[in-house]
Amino acid sequence: MLLGGVQLLTGFGLFGKQKWAWLLALIAAALSLATALISVFNGSFWSLVGMILPGIIFFYLLRDADEHPSPP
């Protein structure tokens, strides 16, 4: 329930183009990638499928900041 609240707060922050929300979303995507990678090393090869969406989100957030200008 706590994680859902944090994700909801992050979503509203990203919608408002807040810097803290970008950082929180980047950390969450990185943690999702890390846990899926650990699961792959433990023998769960279906975790490769679970790496697709967090990977897309992670690389999207790392794109050039000029493409997503923040409001003044």
C-alpha positions, 0 to 999 in steps of 0.5 A: 500500500505504501509503494502504491502511494509513492507511485501515485505521488510520483505520477502526479509529480511527473505530470507536473514536471517536478525534478524530484518525481523524475529522480524517484521514477528513475530510482524505481525503474532502476530497482525494478531492473535490478530485482529482475536481473537478480531473478534471472541469475537465480534461474527465473528466465521469465524475469527477462520479460519483466525487464522490458517495461522497466528498461523502457521507462529507465532509458526514456527517463535518461533521454536528453533533458532538452527534449523535455524542457521544464517550465520556468 
